[in-house]
Amino acid sequence: MKVYFIENENPYRTSSGGIMSYLMNLSKFLRTKNVETVLCGVGKENNGSNQVFTEFKQILPESDPSNYKYIFALFSKLKELSVTDETIIHAQRPDMLIPAIFFFRKTKLVCSLHGAHDLAVYDKKGFIQGIIYQLLQSIAFRFADLLIAVDKNTKDYYVRKYPSIKNKIKLIPIAVDTDKFFPMDSEMIRKKYHFSKKDKIIIFVGRIEKEKNVKFIIDSFVHVQKKIGNVKLLLVGSGRQEEEYKAYVSQKGIKDVFFKGEVANEIIPELLNCADVFAFSSLYEGSPTVIKEALACNIPIVSVNVGDVKSMINDLDGCFLAERDITDFSSKLINILNNRGKFAGRKRALEFNSDSIGQMTLNLYKKLQGQN
């Protein structure tokens, strides 16, 4: 079996977001089962340092093109793929499946649904692009052989909107690499990153984009500072709002906010282990991988009710769901910072290890091909 992953990502980039982590975890598992994996991505090879995918198919040489530019390039590049009866084409957005539908009508086509992305396009790109995306999405849903929703809310949303897909959409949660994300010696890690044992650290990890609502976390942090001393906010990630928020922090004279920018993947577990609490306030999500990564490191979480976060943390002592209200959100951060004890979130994260989630996906691939 060979699986072609369709996604606008560079496998040689040292830092990756949630979708790329999803693909990396899945690819690592599939390769242990003798399944070839090919990322149809972007960017240039970096001295062959990528060991995650069997092969890299370059769609565009630039590392961060627009999604639409990537899709247009797919039309010329996908026809070069070596496709057999054992091939699976697996896209990570419905619109990115369109070129494969055009060229490979007899090939098994799969699309993962990472949240209600059509709503995100309307919000970020406006009405016209939202209409175009929704048209492409409806075409993809018609011709896809399998749709994989990463959380129950996403599945329910799309089934309500497109009742005809009810029998082809399946729920498979996102895996977390529990070998990479685990509890470390907090005191030792803090010394490495120049934090003291007395510091109380709030962390956010993710893209600094509109939908991540990072300004809300910054404003909540200001409220926390009024109640607690030695508190610091660590923002890990980059994005289009990064410079805007840096300017905002500077103009407001907010102290102890640290923008770490984009960091290498291997550093993220260490930075998580520096923290006392993870803050999350996205406007929309599917199943955010970083929540499971924080749990795997035994870091308590304060989050708004978004995506599948409620099902992950609602019954865990030491974690809180908060309203999208600065007073409520900051009070729950303060609660954890003032009462931090032992937290056993890792047990929950272990339920989503890469092997068990990967096997669920492989079973669906095999079923598509009539193997079970």
C-alpha positions in Angstrom: 0.0 0.0 0.0 1.1 3.5 -0.7 -0.5 6.7 0.7 -0.1 10.1 -0.8 -0.7 12.8 1.7 -1.9 16.1 0.2 -1.0 19.1 2.3 0.6 22.5 1.9 3.5 21.8 4.3 7.3 21.5 4.1 8.5 18.2 5.7 12.0 19.7 6.2 10.8 22.6 8.3 12.1 22.2 11.9 8.8 23.5 13.3 5.3 22.2 12.5 1.7 22.9 13.3 -1.1 20.6 14.3 -1.9 19.2 10.9 1.7 18.4 10.1 2.1 16.7 13.5 -1.0 14.7 12.6 0.7 13.5 9.4 4.0 12.9 11.0 2.5 10.7 13.7 0.4 8.8 11.2 3.3 8.3 8.7 5.6 7.0 11.5 3.1 4.4 12.4 2.2 3.4 8.8 5.9 2.9 7.9 6.1 0.4 10.8 3.4 -1.6 8.9 5.3 -1.5 5.6 3.1 1.2 4.1 4.8 3.7 1.9 4.0 7.4 2.7 4.6 10.3 0.3 4.0 13.9 1.3 2.9 16.0 -1.7 4.2 19.2 -0.1 6.1 22.4 -0.6 9.6 23.7 0.0 13.1 22.4 -0.9 14.8 19.3 0.4 17.2 19.9 3.3 20.1 17.5 2.9 17.8 14.6 3.1 17.0 15.3 6.8 13.4 14.2 6.6 13.0 10.7 7.9 9.3 10.8 8.6 7.9 10.1 5.1 9.1 7.5 2.7 9.2 10.1 0.0 8.7 13.9 -0.6 6.9 15.0 -3.8 7.6 18.7 -4.3 4.5 20.6 -5.5 6.0 24.0 -5.2 9.6 25.1 -4.3 8.5 27.9 -2.0 8.0 27.0 1.7 4.8 28.9 2.5 2.6 29.5 -0.6 -1.1 30.3 -0.4 -3.4 27.3 -0.3 -5.0 28.3 -3.6 -1.6 28.6 -5.3 -0.8 25.1 -3.9 -4.0 23.7 -5.3 -3.4 25.1 -8.8 0.1 23.6 -8.8 -1.4 20.3 -7.8 -3.2 20.1 -11.2 0.1 19.9 -13.0 2.0 17.8 -10.5 -0.5 15.1 -9.4 -0.7 13.6 -12.8 2.9 12.6 -12.4 2.1 10.3 -9.4 2.5 6.6 -9.7 -1.0 5.3 -8.9 -2.0 1.6 -8.6 -5.0 -0.3 -7.2 -3.2 -0.2 -3.8 -2.9 3.6 -3.7 -4.7 5.9 -1.2 -4.8 9.7 -1.7 -5.4 11.4 1.6 -6.0 15.2 1.7 -6.1 17.4 4.7 -8.6 19.9 3.4 -11.6 19.2 1.1 -10.6 21.8 -1.6 -7.2 20.1 -1.9 -8.9 16.9 -3.0 -10.2 18.5 -6.2 -7.2 17.9 -8.4 -7.1 14.3 -7.3 -10.8 13.9 -8.2 -10.0 15.3 -11.6 -7.1 12.9 -12.4 -7.8 9.8 -10.3 -11.5 8.9 -10.3 -10.8 5.2 -9.7 -8.3 5.8 -6.9 -9.5 5.7 -3.3 -9.8 9.3 -2.0 -9.7 10.2 1.7 -10.1 13.6 3.3 -9.5 14.5 7.0 -11.7 17.2 8.4 -9.8 19.3 11.0 -12.7 21.3 12.3 -15.4 23.4 10.5 -12.9 24.9 8.1 -15.6 26.4 5.9 -16.6 28.7 8.8 -12.9 29.7 9.2 -12.6 30.6 5.5 -15.7 32.8 5.7 -14.3 34.5 8.8 -10.7 35.0 7.6 -11.2 35.4 3.8 -14.6 36.9 3.4 -17.9 36.1 1.7 -16.6 35.5 -1.9 -13.8 33.1 -1.0 -16.1 31.5 1.5 -18.6 30.7 -1.3 -15.9 29.3 -3.5 -14.5 27.2 -0.7 -17.9 25.8 0.1 -18.5 24.9 -3.6 -15.2 23.0 -3.7 -16.0 21.4 -0.4 -19.3 20.0 -1.6 -17.7 18.6 -4.7 -15.0 16.9 -2.6 -17.6 15.4 -0.3 -19.5 14.0 -3.2 -16.5 12.1 -4.7 -14.5 11.2 -1.6 -14.6 7.6 -0.6 -13.9 8.3 3.1 -14.1 11.4 5.3 -12.3 11.4 8.7 -13.5 13.8 11.3 -11.0 14.4 14.0 -13.6 15.1 16.7 -17.3 14.5 17.3 -18.3 18.2 17.0 -16.8 18.3 13.5 -18.5 15.1 12.4 -21.9 16.2 13.7 -21.5 19.6 12.0 -20.8 18.2 8.6 -23.5 15.5 8.8 -26.1 18.1 9.7 -24.9 20.3 6.7 -24.4 17.4 4.3 -26.7 14.5 5.3 -25.6 12.5 2.2 -22.1 11.9 3.7 -23.5 10.1 6.9 -22.3 6.7 5.8 -18.8 7.8 4.6 -17.7 10.0 7.5 -15.9 8.3 10.4 -14.5 9.7 13.7 -10.8 9.1 14.4 -9.2 11.4 17.0 -5.8 13.0 16.5 -2.9 11.1 18.0 -0.1 12.5 20.3 3.5 11.4 20.3 3.8 10.4 23.9 7.4 9.3 23.4 8.3 12.9 22.5 6.0 14.7 24.9 6.5 13.6 28.5 7.1 15.1 32.0 10.6 16.4 32.5 12.6 17.8 35.4 11.0 21.3 35.6 13.7 22.9 37.6 16.5 21.7 35.3 14.5 22.8 32.1 13.8 26.2 33.6 17.4 26.8 34.2 18.1 26.0 30.6 15.7 28.6 29.4 16.6 31.2 32.1 13.5 31.0 34.2 13.7 30.6 38.0 12.0 28.1 40.2 9.8 30.9 41.7 8.5 32.0 38.4 4.8 31.2 37.6 4.6 30.6 33.9 1.6 30.6 31.6 2.3 29.2 28.2 0.5 29.2 24.8 1.8 27.1 21.9 0.4 27.6 18.4 0.1 29.9 15.4 -0.1 33.6 16.2 -3.2 34.0 14.0 -6.6 35.7 14.3 -8.4 32.4 15.0 -6.1 31.5 17.9 -7.3 34.6 19.8 -3.9 35.2 21.4 -4.7 38.9 22.3 -7.4 37.5 24.6 -4.7 35.5 26.4 -2.4 38.6 26.7 -5.3 40.6 28.2 -6.1 37.9 30.6 -2.5 37.8 31.6 -2.6 41.5 32.5 -5.4 40.6 35.0 -3.4 37.8 36.4 -0.4 40.1 37.0 -2.6 42.3 39.2 -3.1 39.3 41.6 0.2 37.3 41.4 3.8 38.3 41.4 6.6 36.6 39.4 4.1 35.6 36.7 5.3 35.3 33.1 3.6 34.6 29.8 5.4 32.5 27.2 4.0 32.7 23.6 5.5 30.0 21.4 4.8 30.2 17.7 4.7 32.6 14.8 2.1 34.0 12.4 0.5 37.1 10.8 -0.5 38.7 14.1 2.9 38.3 15.8 4.3 41.7 15.1 0.9 43.3 15.8 0.8 41.7 19.3 4.4 42.6 20.0 3.5 46.2 19.3 0.4 46.0 21.4 2.4 44.6 24.4 5.0 47.4 23.9 2.4 50.2 23.6 0.6 49.0 26.7 3.8 48.6 28.7 2.9 44.9 29.5 5.9 43.3 31.2 7.1 39.7 31.2 5.5 38.6 27.9 8.0 36.5 26.0 7.5 35.9 22.3 9.6 32.8 21.4 8.6 32.8 17.7 8.8 29.6 15.7 10.9 27.0 17.4 12.2 23.6 16.5 9.8 20.7 17.2 12.2 19.1 19.7 12.2 22.3 21.8 8.4 22.4 22.3 8.2 19.6 24.9 10.9 21.4 26.9 9.1 24.7 26.8 5.8 23.0 27.9 7.7 21.5 30.8 8.7 25.0 31.9 5.1 26.0 32.4 2.7 25.9 35.3 -0.4 26.1 33.1 -1.3 26.0 29.4 -3.8 28.7 28.2 -6.0 28.1 25.1 -8.6 30.5 23.7 -9.1 29.7 20.0 -12.2 30.9 18.2 -12.6 27.6 16.4 -10.8 24.3 16.4 -11.2 20.6 15.5 -9.1 18.5 17.8 -6.1 20.7 18.8 -3.1 18.4 19.1 -1.3 20.8 21.5 -3.9 20.1 24.2 -3.0 16.4 24.2 0.7 17.4 24.1 0.3 19.6 27.2 -1.5 16.8 29.0 1.2 14.3 28.0 3.7 16.6 29.8 1.4 16.8 32.9 0.7 20.5 32.3 -2.7 21.7 33.6 -5.0 23.5 31.1 -7.3 26.5 31.1 -9.3 26.6 27.8 -12.5 28.0 26.3 -14.9 25.4 25.1 -13.8 24.9 21.6 -13.4 21.8 19.4 -13.1 18.6 21.4 -11.3 20.3 24.4 -14.2 19.8 26.7 -14.2 16.0 26.2 -10.4 16.0 26.9 -10.2 18.1 30.1 -13.7 18.6 31.6 -13.4 15.7 34.2 -9.7 16.2 35.0 -8.9 17.7 38.4 -6.5 20.6 37.8 -7.9 21.7 34.5 -10.7 24.3 33.8 -13.0 25.2 31.0 -13.6 28.9 31.0 -15.9 31.4 29.4 -14.6 33.6 26.7 -14.5 36.3 29.2 -11.3 37.9 30.6 -12.4 37.9 34.2 -13.5 34.3 34.2 -10.5 33.1 32.2 -7.9 34.9 34.3 -9.5 33.8 37.6 -9.1 30.2 36.5 -5.4 30.8 35.6 -4.9 32.3 39.0 -6.6 29.3 40.7 -4.1 26.9 39.1 -1.1 29.2 39.7 -2.0 29.5 43.4 -2.8 25.9 43.9 -0.5 24.0 41.6 0.1 20.5 42.9 0.6 17.2 41.2 -1.3 16.8 38.0 -1.9 13.5 36.2 -3.0 14.5 32.7 -0.6 12.2 31.0 -2.9 9.2 31.6 -5.5 10.8 29.4 -3.0 11.6 26.7 -1.9 8.0 26.6 -5.4 7.0 25.4 -4.4 8.8 22.1 -1.1 7.2 21.5 0.1 7.1 17.9 -0.1 3.3 17.5 -3.7 2.9 18.5 -4.9 5.9 16.5 -2.7 4.9 13.5 -4.2 1.4 13.5 -7.7 2.8 13.4 -6.7 4.8 10.2 -5.0 1.8 8.6 -8.0 -0.3 9.2 -10.1 2.2 7.3 -7.6 2.2 4.5 -7.7 -1.5 4.2 -11.5 -1.6 4.3 -11.6 0.8 1.4 -9.4 -1.6 -0.6 -11.5 -4.6 0.4 -8.9 -6.2 2.6 -11.1 -6.7 5.7 
